C-alpha cells in the first residue's frame, strides 16, 4: 500500500463518483464535507464536476508495442532510462 488507498483500490476508480466515494472513505469527515460542498454559489464545483464527467478514457487492449520507449524529455533534453 503506497498511501491511504491501495493500488488495487485506485484501479477501481473509473469516474467522478468513484473518486468521490474513495475520497469520502479516506478523508476526515470535516475535510471531505468542506471540499465536497464547495463555497458560496458553488459555480467552480459544478464546473469541476462537469469537466470530470466529460473525460473519457479509452482502453487500448491487445495493442502491440514491441519496443516501448521508457525515456522522457525534461526541459528539452532527451533522457533515456
C-alpha positions in Angstrom: 0.0 0.0 0.0 1.5 3.3 -1.1 -0.9 5.7 0.7 -4.4 5.9 2.1 -5.7 3.8 -0.9 -4.0 0.7 -2.3 -3.2 0.5 -6.0 -6.0 -2.0 -6.3 -8.5 0.4 -4.8 -7.3 3.2 -7.0 -7.5 1.0 -10.1 -11.3 0.7 -9.4 -11.8 4.4 -9.6 -13.3 4.9 -13.0 -15.2 8.1 -12.8 -16.0 11.2 -10.8 -18.5 9.4 -8.5 -15.9 6.6 -7.8 -13.3 9.2 -6.9 -15.7 11.0 -4.6 -16.5 7.8 -2.8 -12.8 6.9 -2.5 -12.1 10.4 -1.0 -15.0 10.0 1.4 -13.6 6.7 2.6 -10.1 8.1 3.5 -10.6 11.8 4.4 -11.8 13.0 7.8 -15.5 13.9 7.6 -15.0 17.6 8.2 -12.4 17.8 5.4 -14.5 15.8 2.9 -17.5 18.0 3.6 -15.5 21.1 3.1 -14.1 20.0 -0.2 -17.3 18.3 -1.4 -19.6 21.2 -0.7 -17.7 24.0 -2.5 -18.2 27.6 -1.5 -20.8 30.3 -2.0 -22.5 29.8 -5.4 -20.7 26.5 -6.0 -20.1 27.5 -9.6 -16.5 26.2 -9.6 -17.7 23.0 -8.0 -20.3 22.5 -10.7 -17.8 23.2 -13.5 -15.3 20.8 -12.0 -17.9 18.0 -11.8 -18.9 18.6 -15.4 -15.3 18.6 -16.5 -14.6 15.3 -14.8 -17.8 13.8 -16.4 -16.6 14.9 -19.9 -13.3 12.9 -19.5 -13.4 9.7 -21.5 -10.8 7.0 -21.0 -10.2 4.7 -24.0 -8.5 1.5 -23.0 -6.1 0.1 -25.6 -6.1 -3.7 -25.2 -4.2 -6.0 -27.4 -2.2 -3.3 -29.0 1.3 -4.4 -30.0 4.2 -2.4 -28.7 7.3 -4.4 -29.4 9.9 -1.9 -28.2 8.4 0.6 -25.7 10.4 3.7 -25.0 10.9 4.4 -21.3 12.7 7.7 -21.7 11.3 11.2 -21.4 12.1 14.8 -22.3 12.9 17.2 -19.5 13.5 20.9 -20.2 14.1 20.0 -23.9 16.7 17.3 -23.0 16.0 13.7 -24.0 16.6 11.3 -21.1 16.8 7.5 -21.6 16.1 5.4 -18.6 
